[in-house]
């Protein structure tokens, strides 16, 4: 993937793409929702594991380069 990302940054990226946070009773993460797609985002400090990020982005229909482009626009 070639870059690192925190859970907060991934949540912000998905929010910028139309996802919203779903109320989550468990304290282990956040669910980002868009239409019928629900993506669990682990809420840990520090950088997320690359495989986890890649899987979440794939399910959402995005790539690492989409995240990098978004970062450069910030």
C-alpha positions, 0 to 999 in steps of 0.5 A, spaced: 500 500 500 505 504 501 502 509 506 500 509 513 493 511 516 490 511 523 482 509 524 481 517 525 483 518 518 480 513 515 473 515 518 474 522 515 476 519 508 470 515 508 465 521 511 468 525 505 465 520 500 458 520 503 459 515 509 456 516 516 457 513 523 452 509 525 451 508 533 455 503 536 454 500 542 461 496 543 467 500 544 471 496 540 470 500 533 465 504 529 461 502 523 461 507 517 454 506 513 453 508 506 446 505 503 446 498 505 454 497 506 456 497 513 464 497 514 466 496 521 473 500 523 477 498 529 478 503 534 485 503 536 490 508 537 496 508 532 496 506 525 492 501 522 494 494 519 495 495 512 491 489 510 485 491 514 485 498 511 486 495 504 480 490 505 476 496 508 477 500 502 476 494 497 469 493 500 468 501 500 470 501 492 476 505 493 484 504 493 490 507 497 491 512 491 484 515 492 486 516 500 493 519 498 489 524 493 484 526 498 490 527 503 493 532 498 487 536 497 486 537 505 
